[in-house]
């Protein structure tokens, strides 16, 4: 994906999602609270620019600039949401489901207590 596909305004979202390949080197340009929130979100899952702005509190032009900077450093994986295979799902949903099942089992008293 090329940077020229980046949308120019939040209303003009191009359907791309972005995810960090690896954490960027320590730099003053990524040290603000909004940038750190954006990087943490980008490290966790693919997100659109609109979601990135909403989560990080960054203004749209700064979020777009951050995406461009990360892409130039080859730290970003861009995906066209429309080309995502049908049936592809977020694996974290399955992990979350298993965790909730274990916690429910434990909270319902089906665990063994130490000292009994």
Protein Blocks (a to p, Z undefined) as FASTA:
>chain_A
ZZklpcfbfklcghiacddfbdcdddfklmcfklmmmmmmmmmpccdfklmmmmnopafk
lmmmmmmmmmmnopaccddfklpcghiacfklmmmmmmmmmmmmmmnopaccehZZ
